[in-house]
Every structure is written in C-alpha cells, then in structure tokens.
Amino acid sequence: MLSVVRLCALGAAAYNSREDRGRRPRECASGNGGCVLSSQSSNSAEPIHYRSTNRRAPRATLDAALLQGQAVDRGLYLPERYPALEPAELAELRGRPYHEVALAVLRRYTVGVFDDATLAAMCRDAYDFDVPLERVAGRRYLMRLDRGPTASFKDFAARMMARWMGRLMRDQAGELTILTATSGDTGSAVACAYHGVAGVRVVVLFPPDEVSDRQRRQMTTIGGNVAAIGIDGKFDDCQAMVKRAFADPELGGIRLTSANSINIGRLLPQSVYYVYAYVNLADVAAGQRIVFCVPSGNFGDMMGGVIAGRMGLPIERIVIATNANDEVPRFLETGQYAPIVPSRVCISNAMNVGHPSNLARLVDVYGGAMDETGRIHEPPDLDAMRRDLYAVSISDEQTRATIRAAHERYGVVLEPHGAVGWAGLERYWNEEVGGGDEPLAVCLETAHPAKFPEEVRAATGVEPEVPPSLGGLERKPESYDRLPADYDAFRAWLRAHIG
C-alpha cells in the first residue's frame, strides 16, 4: 500500500528558483520552533514580472502573460517575486467582504496593469456570492467554494480572468481565442465567465464519457462566442492538444491563449480564498498557523495555496488529496515521476489527471526543473517538499464511504471531490495529529453536491438541492462537435472555424 508522505511547516526550505539552492532559507516567521513559508521580497510599487518554468523564454509583464497563456518555450509562468502580506495587513482584513480581500491580495500583482479603482470594481463585480466557512468538528472546517454561477471553485479564477482579459482586449485590435481543456468544472466556469465578452472567443475541449451530465450541459448550452468540442479520449489528451496548439507555427495567424491553470491568471485569484479563510478563522495577532487540505487533479488550486504561503500566509501544511491518479503522491514518496497513461477514471472526475501541468510549477518552487512532458532536468529539494506537503491517494471506495460517514456523523453533504479532500484531511488527522493539540484545518469543497446527484443520493439517501445556477439545464438545447483524440483533426477544426 502506498505510504503517506509526511510533510511539515510550509516553506522552511522552499526556494524561489534553482539559483537559490544551497542558500540559507529565511528565518521562520514564528518564534515557537515551527516555520512557515514566507515572502521572499518586500512590497514594491514596481510591477512584478513573470518567468517561465522552462527558463528559455523572455520574462513577461502580467498583461502579456495573461494574453499569452503559455510561455513561448512551452513553460508556465511564475512570479519573479512574491509580495509580502504583513501580519498587520492580515489582521485588518478580518471580517471584510471577500471582494475587499481579493483587492488587497491581487493589487500587489496588477501594478502597472490595472489601477486600484479599476481592480476594485472588477473584484466587486466578480465576487458577488457567498464563501461559507462551515465548522464540521473541533477545529476542522469546510470552505465551500461552490456558490458561484457554475457551482464550482473555478468561478473564482475564471470570473476575474474574464474581467482582466476583457479590459485588456478593449485596447487592442483583433480577436483573442481562448483554448481550454477541462476534466469537469473548468470548461463550464470559463464558458460562463467569458460568454459575451467582446473580442474574445472560447473553445472548450472535454472528454464526454468522463464528465457528469450537468457538467456537460453547462458547457454545451451556452453558445454565442463559446464553442465546445467533445474529444474521444481522456482529459490528458485534451490538455496535450491545447498545449501543442499554443506552440504550433501553423496556427500563427490565430491569437491563442489559455484559461485553465496553464495561465498564471488562474493561480493568482485562487490564492485569495486561502487568505480569506485564514483571516476569518485564525488568531492572526498570535501568528496562528493553519492546515489546508486541497483535493487535487491538475494542481492549480494547490498552487494558489503555495502562492499564498510564499506571500507570508502562516500555512503549517498543505494536505494534497488525489484520487486513484496518484502520480504525485508516488513522486513525493519515491522521487521518481511517472505520469499515469491513460489516466484512471474515478467518480471525482475533475481530478482524473495523469500528468498535472502545475507539477512543473511546484517543482520549480522547490529549486528543480521539469518540462511540459514531465521530464525532470534538475531534481527539486524533495526533503523540503516532504516537510511541507502531506500527500495521499483516496480510492473511489473510500470516497463513497466518506460521503456516507460525513453525512451520518456531522450532517454534512459532500460531493466526490470534497469527499476526497475530507478523507485526506482525516488521514492526516489520524496519522499526524493523533492525541496532540488540534491544529486549525480547512478542507476545500470545490463543487456543489448537486453536480453529482447520483453519487450523493446513493451514499446518503439525500437528494441534493439544486442551486439556481444549475436549474433548468435539462431543458436547454445542447450543441457541440465531436473529434478524435488527434491533434491534426483539432488543428483542422481551428482553421475551419477560427482561422
């Protein structure tokens, strides 16, 4: 049986880049023997630039990185520095509306691109829904990220990205085409967020056999500037086709970018809800540390937490909970990375990823270098990763049992992805916490139970209430194309419909 990787105190030896290797890590932010992942630089009015994980592309400004998506060397962008969130600033955010927390975090990255007044208006417009922090037991909480317009955590990033890109395209000629691959929720969130945005078209690739009925209908009933393509393959096939299109010189006449977690614009907004949970639950003045558990597939959500930690949020540990696609837990255990091909089909379908793009970013943060194929050119500091992260794989059987147990014990209704996360947190709790003091812990619930009514009903006997955002989908006409998992066929489709 796969042993659980044990990790502690985020960032004690996490480095900004491979050039940082061998340098003494910064002092711990706490004075009680533990370390937290801390900011590598002070705040500055100077714009932050972004560099590629493959390190062969010119650095980019935020607007360029947003509109380009993937770097020209096929790497992924990361900030060159992480602006600090000081304890006094965190304390002032307690009780503030979510959109104000978003402004406080994101304004550090938008210097020189959007002024504060413009960004504040974007935040108010994007985040007009609740972000419940639900106490389950003791000091364990669920953060429900399912109250947006598509009932998924992907709304948090997609809505902000759409506003950023829409504003940038107002000042530019021509049209921008967003290519995005989805294993479930990204496609619907992107399609909804960008629907009707002038100067932007959206093409969503998804595996029809591996998304729920409601997830599919959220993508295929929108129309307008949104086109959906069902790919007869896996999510990894969809993702590989999108990445290849970005680097294809034969598509040079089409201006392409991404809106899934390839794009740095997805990760920055996703760092905000970690800050929001912390300032509203923790004793900020005392520097209390917090554990986050993140159900993980393509690892963009988890990287949002890493970014928040690099900014100085006192994160004790990040619990990474995957489904049976356990390539990352095995990598952390053995030091050997092997993608799962084809990816394994699990009921937590949005996490059916056999080769997560954002692993290259995680490897980079810890001083290593991994290219887009998964080849490691320079190993990361695995000891530091094993101190910082706790990674575990949860089976479908365990997922269903967790849905049932959470409802019976706590009256909590989870869907499969949240159940993977909660099972991972319970494993961490039992094996790492034991009889000691309970740390403050938050598990991210990333989708609404009504997206997976069959699984919830079978495990609990409860019919999950359908939120307004999902109501009436069955009555809307669907429209989408089907293509084989063949890049040449996809390129021909792009030429015929966009080029």
C-alpha positions in Angstrom: 0.0 0.0 0.0 1.2 3.5 -0.8 2.7 5.1 2.3 1.6 8.6 3.1 4.1 11.3 2.5 4.6 13.3 5.7 5.4 17.0 5.5 5.5 20.0 7.7 5.7 23.7 8.1 5.4 25.2 4.7 8.4 26.8 3.1 11.2 26.3 5.6 13.4 25.3 2.7 11.4 26.1 -0.3 13.4 28.2 -2.8 12.4 30.7 -5.3 14.4 29.2 -8.1 17.3 26.8 -8.7 19.7 29.7 -8.2 18.5 29.8 -4.6 19.7 26.3 -3.9 22.3 26.0 -1.2 21.4 29.4 0.3 20.3 29.5 3.8 16.4 29.8 4.0 14.9 32.9 5.5 14.3 32.8 9.2 11.0 31.3 10.3 8.2 33.7 10.7 7.1 32.2 14.0 9.1 32.1 17.2 7.9 28.8 18.6 10.1 26.3 16.7 8.0 26.0 13.6 8.5 27.5 10.2 6.1 29.0 7.7 6.5 29.6 4.0 7.4 33.3 4.0 7.6 36.0 1.4 10.9 36.3 -0.5 10.7 40.0 -1.0 9.3 43.2 0.4 6.4 45.1 -1.2 7.3 47.4 -4.0 5.4 49.8 -6.3 7.4 48.2 -9.2 5.5 45.8 -11.5 6.1 42.2 -10.9 7.4 40.2 -13.9 6.8 36.6 -14.7 9.3 33.9 -15.8 8.9 30.6 -17.5 9.4 27.3 -15.7 11.4 26.1 -18.8 13.7 29.2 -18.4 14.2 29.8 -22.1 11.6 32.5 -22.7 11.8 36.2 -22.0 10.2 37.4 -18.8 6.8 38.9 -19.2 4.5 41.5 -17.6 1.2 40.4 -16.2 -0.8 41.6 -19.2 1.5 39.8 -21.6 1.4 36.6 -19.5 -2.4 36.7 -19.3 -2.9 37.2 -23.0 -0.2 34.7 -24.0 -1.1 31.9 -21.5 1.8 29.5 -22.1 5.3 30.8 -22.5 6.9 30.5 -25.9 9.3 27.8 -24.6 6.2 25.8 -23.5 6.9 26.5 -19.9 4.4 28.0 -17.4 4.7 31.5 -15.9 5.5 32.1 -12.2 6.1 35.5 -10.5 9.7 36.6 -10.1 8.9 37.7 -6.6 6.1 37.3 -4.1 4.9 40.5 -2.4 4.6 40.2 1.3 1.3 40.1 3.3 2.3 41.6 6.6 0.6 40.4 9.8 -0.9 43.8 10.5 -2.4 43.8 7.0 -3.9 40.4 7.5 -5.4 41.5 10.8 -7.1 44.4 9.1 -8.8 42.0 6.6 -10.7 40.1 9.2 -14.5 40.4 8.7 -14.1 42.2 5.4 -16.2 41.2 2.3 -14.5 38.7 0.0 -14.1 41.3 -2.7 -12.0 43.5 -0.4 -9.7 40.6 0.5 -9.3 39.9 -3.2 -8.4 43.6 -3.9 -5.8 43.5 -1.0 -4.1 40.4 -2.4 -4.4 41.0 -6.2 -3.4 44.7 -6.3 0.1 43.6 -5.5 0.3 41.7 -8.8 -1.6 44.2 -11.0 0.7 47.3 -10.5 1.2 48.9 -13.9 -1.6 47.0 -15.5 -4.8 47.9 -13.6 -5.1 50.8 -11.2 -6.7 50.2 -7.8 -10.1 51.7 -8.7 -10.4 49.6 -11.8 -9.4 46.4 -9.9 -11.7 47.2 -7.0 -14.6 47.4 -9.4 -13.6 44.1 -11.0 -13.5 42.5 -7.6 -16.9 43.7 -6.6 -18.4 42.6 -9.9 -16.7 39.1 -9.9 -17.3 38.2 -6.3 -20.9 38.8 -5.6 -21.6 35.5 -4.0 -21.0 33.9 -0.5 -17.9 32.0 0.6 -19.2 29.9 3.5 -16.7 28.7 6.2 -18.5 25.8 7.8 -17.4 24.3 11.1 -17.6 20.5 10.9 -15.9 19.2 14.1 -13.5 20.7 16.6 -11.2 23.0 14.6 -11.9 21.4 11.3 -13.8 23.5 8.7 -15.1 23.2 5.2 -14.7 26.2 2.9 -17.5 25.9 0.4 -16.3 27.3 -2.9 -19.4 26.2 -4.8 -21.7 29.3 -4.6 -20.6 31.0 -7.8 -22.6 31.0 -11.1 -21.4 27.5 -12.1 -21.3 26.0 -8.6 -17.5 25.3 -8.7 -14.3 26.8 -7.3 -13.3 27.5 -10.9 -15.6 30.5 -10.8 -13.2 32.4 -8.5 -10.4 32.5 -11.1 -12.5 32.4 -14.3 -14.6 35.4 -13.4 -11.5 37.5 -12.6 -9.6 36.4 -15.6 -12.5 37.3 -17.9 -12.6 40.8 -16.5 -8.9 41.2 -16.8 -8.7 39.9 -20.4 -11.9 41.7 -21.4 -10.4 45.0 -20.2 -7.1 44.4 -22.0 -8.7 43.5 -25.2 -10.7 46.7 -25.3 -7.4 48.5 -26.1 -6.3 46.0 -28.8 -7.4 45.2 -32.3 -8.4 41.8 -33.4 -9.8 38.8 -31.5 -8.4 36.6 -28.8 -9.2 32.8 -28.8 -9.1 31.0 -25.5 -8.4 27.3 -25.7 -9.1 25.4 -22.5 -9.1 21.7 -21.6 -11.4 20.5 -18.9 -11.9 17.4 -16.9 -15.2 18.7 -15.5 -15.6 22.2 -14.0 -13.1 24.4 -15.7 -14.9 24.4 -19.0 -18.3 25.5 -17.6 -16.7 28.2 -15.4 -14.7 29.6 -18.3 -17.6 29.4 -20.7 -19.9 31.2 -18.3 -17.3 33.9 -17.3 -16.3 34.7 -20.9 -19.8 34.4 -22.5 -20.5 37.7 -24.3 -17.0 39.2 -23.6 -16.2 41.4 -26.6 -13.1 40.5 -28.5 -12.8 37.0 -27.0 -13.8 33.6 -28.3 -13.7 30.4 -26.2 -13.1 26.8 -27.3 -13.5 24.1 -24.7 -12.2 20.6 -25.1 -13.6 17.9 -22.8 -13.9 14.1 -22.6 -17.7 13.4 -22.9 -17.5 10.0 -21.2 -15.8 11.4 -18.1 -17.9 14.4 -17.1 -21.3 14.4 -15.4 -24.5 15.2 -17.3 -24.8 18.6 -15.6 -21.1 19.4 -16.1 -21.5 18.7 -19.9 -24.7 20.7 -20.2 -23.1 23.7 -18.5 -20.6 23.8 -21.4 -22.8 22.8 -24.3 -25.9 25.0 -23.8 -24.2 28.4 -23.8 -23.5 29.1 -27.5 -22.6 32.6 -28.7 -18.8 33.1 -28.5 -18.4 29.7 -26.8 -17.7 26.5 -28.7 -17.5 23.1 -27.0 -15.7 20.1 -28.5 -16.1 16.6 -27.2 -12.8 14.7 -27.6 -12.9 10.9 -27.8 -10.1 10.4 -25.3 -9.0 11.5 -21.8 -8.5 14.8 -20.2 -4.8 14.4 -20.7 -5.4 14.1 -24.5 -7.4 17.4 -24.4 -4.7 19.1 -22.4 -1.9 17.9 -24.7 -3.8 19.1 -27.8 -4.3 22.6 -26.2 -0.6 22.9 -25.3 0.5 21.8 -28.7 -1.7 24.3 -30.4 -0.1 27.1 -28.5 3.3 26.2 -29.9 2.1 25.3 -33.4 3.6 27.8 -36.0 0.9 26.7 -38.5 -1.6 28.4 -36.2 0.4 31.6 -36.1 -2.5 33.6 -37.7 -4.8 32.8 -34.7 -4.2 34.7 -31.5 -4.4 32.0 -28.8 -4.3 31.9 -25.0 -5.4 29.7 -22.2 -7.9 30.0 -19.4 -7.2 26.8 -17.5 -4.4 26.6 -14.9 -1.8 26.8 -17.6 -2.4 30.5 -17.3 -0.9 32.4 -14.3 -4.2 34.3 -14.3 -5.9 31.3 -12.8 -3.5 30.9 -9.9 -3.3 34.4 -8.6 -7.1 34.7 -7.9 -7.1 31.3 -6.4 -4.6 32.4 -3.8 -7.2 34.8 -2.4 -9.5 32.3 -0.7 -6.7 30.9 1.4 -6.1 34.4 2.8 -9.9 34.8 3.3 -10.2 31.6 5.3 -7.1 32.4 7.4 -8.1 35.9 8.4 -11.6 34.9 9.4 -10.7 31.7 11.4 -7.2 32.2 12.8 -5.8 34.2 15.6 -3.9 36.5 13.3 -2.3 38.6 16.0 -0.7 35.4 17.6 0.5 34.2 14.2 -1.5 31.1 14.4 -0.7 28.6 11.7 -3.3 26.7 9.6 -3.6 23.5 7.6 -5.3 23.4 4.3 -6.5 20.3 2.6 -6.9 20.5 -1.2 -8.5 17.9 -3.4 -6.1 17.9 -6.3 -6.1 17.0 -10.0 -4.2 19.4 -12.2 -2.7 21.1 -9.1 -3.7 24.7 -10.0 -5.8 25.0 -6.8 -3.0 23.7 -4.7 -0.6 26.2 -6.3 -2.8 29.0 -5.3 -2.2 27.9 -1.7 1.6 27.8 -2.4 1.5 31.3 -3.7 -0.4 32.5 -0.6 2.2 30.9 1.6 5.0 32.5 -0.4 3.3 35.8 0.3 3.6 35.1 4.0 0.4 33.4 5.0 1.2 31.2 8.0 0.4 27.8 6.4 1.5 24.9 8.6 1.0 22.2 5.9 -0.9 21.6 2.7 -2.6 18.2 2.5 -2.7 17.1 -1.1 -5.5 14.6 -1.6 -5.7 12.9 -5.0 -8.0 10.2 -6.3 -6.5 7.0 -7.8 -4.4 9.1 -10.1 -1.6 9.0 -7.6 1.4 10.1 -9.7 2.2 13.0 -7.4 2.0 11.1 -4.1 4.2 8.5 -5.6 6.6 11.1 -6.8 6.9 12.6 -3.4 7.4 9.2 -1.8 10.0 7.8 -4.3 11.5 10.8 -6.0 10.7 9.2 -9.4 8.0 10.8 -11.5 5.9 8.7 -13.9 2.7 10.0 -15.5 -0.3 7.7 -15.5 -1.2 6.9 -19.1 -4.1 6.7 -19.6 -5.4 8.5 -16.5 -7.7 6.4 -14.3 -11.4 7.0 -14.4 -12.7 8.0 -10.9 -16.0 9.4 -9.6 -14.2 12.6 -8.7 -13.9 13.2 -12.4 -12.5 16.7 -12.4 -9.4 15.2 -10.8 -8.8 12.5 -13.4 -5.4 13.8 -14.4 -2.5 11.5 -15.1 0.1 14.3 -15.7 -0.8 17.6 -14.0 0.6 20.7 -15.7 1.2 22.5 -12.4 3.6 20.0 -11.1 6.2 21.8 -13.2 5.5 24.9 -11.1 5.7 23.1 -7.8 9.0 21.5 -8.9 10.3 25.0 -9.8 9.3 26.5 -6.5 11.5 23.8 -4.8 14.5 24.5 -7.0 14.0 21.9 -9.7 13.2 21.9 -13.4 10.5 19.9 -15.1 9.5 20.3 -18.7 6.0 20.1 -20.1 6.4 16.3 -20.8 7.2 15.5 -17.2 10.9 15.0 -17.7 12.9 16.3 -14.7 16.0 18.1 -15.8 17.0 19.1 -12.3 15.6 17.5 -9.2 13.8 19.6 -6.7 14.5 19.7 -3.0 12.5 16.6 -2.1 13.3 16.8 1.6 11.7 20.3 1.7 8.7 19.1 -0.3 8.3 16.2 2.1 8.3 18.6 5.1 5.8 20.9 3.5 3.2 18.7 1.9 1.3 15.6 3.1 0.1 13.7 0.0 -2.3 10.8 -0.1 -4.4 8.9 -2.7 -8.0 8.2 -2.0 -9.9 5.4 -3.8 -13.5 5.5 -5.0 -14.5 3.1 -2.3 -13.0 5.4 0.3 -14.6 8.4 -1.4 -18.1 6.9 -1.2 -17.5 5.8 2.4 -16.5 9.4 3.3 -19.6 10.9 1.7 -21.7 8.5 3.8 -19.8 8.9 7.0 -19.7 12.7 6.8 -23.4 12.8 6.5 -24.1 10.3 9.3 -21.6 11.9 11.8 -21.9 15.5 11.0 -24.9 16.1 8.8 -22.6 17.4 6.1 -23.3 16.7 2.4 -20.1 16.3 0.4 -19.7 15.5 -3.3 -16.9 13.2 -4.6 -14.1 15.9 -4.9 -14.8 17.3 -1.4 -15.0 13.8 -0.1 -11.5 13.0 -1.4 -10.3 16.2 0.4 -12.1 15.3 3.7 -10.8 11.7 3.6 -7.3 13.1 3.1 -7.7 15.5 6.0 -8.9 12.7 8.2 -6.0 10.5 7.2 -3.6 13.4 8.1 -5.5 14.0 11.4 -5.2 10.3 12.4 -1.6 9.8 11.4 0.0 13.2 12.1 -2.1 14.9 14.8 -3.1 11.9 16.9 -3.8 12.9 20.5 -2.0 16.2 20.3 -3.4 19.7 20.1 -5.8 20.1 17.2 -4.4 22.5 14.6 -6.8 24.8 12.7 -7.6 23.0 9.5 -9.7 23.9 6.4 -10.7 21.5 3.7 -11.7 22.9 0.3 -15.1 21.8 -1.0 -14.7 22.5 -4.7 -18.0 21.7 -6.3 -21.7 21.7 -5.4 -23.2 18.3 -4.4 -26.0 18.8 -7.0 -23.4 18.3 -9.8 -23.2 14.7 -8.7 -26.7 13.8 -7.5 -26.4 10.0 -8.3 -23.3 9.6 -6.0 -24.7 11.7 -3.2 -28.1 10.0 -3.3 -26.6 6.5 -3.3 -24.3 7.3 -0.4 -26.7 9.3 1.8 -30.2 8.9 0.6 -30.4 12.7 0.2 -31.3 14.4 -3.0 -29.0 17.5 -3.1 -30.8 20.7 -3.5 -30.2 22.2 -6.9 -28.9 25.8 -6.8 -30.3 28.4 -9.2 -27.1 28.2 -11.2 -27.8 24.6 -12.2 -31.6 24.9 -12.6 -33.2 24.3 -16.0 -30.1 22.9 -17.7 -32.1 19.8 -18.8 -34.4 22.0 -20.8 -31.8 23.8 -22.8 -30.7 22.6 -26.2 -27.1 21.3 -26.4 -24.6 22.0 -29.3 -21.1 20.6 -29.5 -18.8 18.9 -32.0 -17.0 15.6 -31.6 -13.4 14.9 -32.6 -11.0 12.1 -32.2 -8.0 12.5 -29.9 -5.9 13.5 -32.8 -4.1 16.9 -33.0 -4.3 17.2 -36.8 -8.1 16.9 -36.6 -8.2 19.6 -34.0 -5.9 21.9 -35.9 -8.2 21.5 -39.0 -11.2 22.4 -36.8 -9.4 25.6 -35.6 -8.6 26.6 -39.2 -12.1 26.0 -40.4 -13.9 27.7 -37.5 -11.5 30.4 -36.4 -8.5 30.8 -38.8 
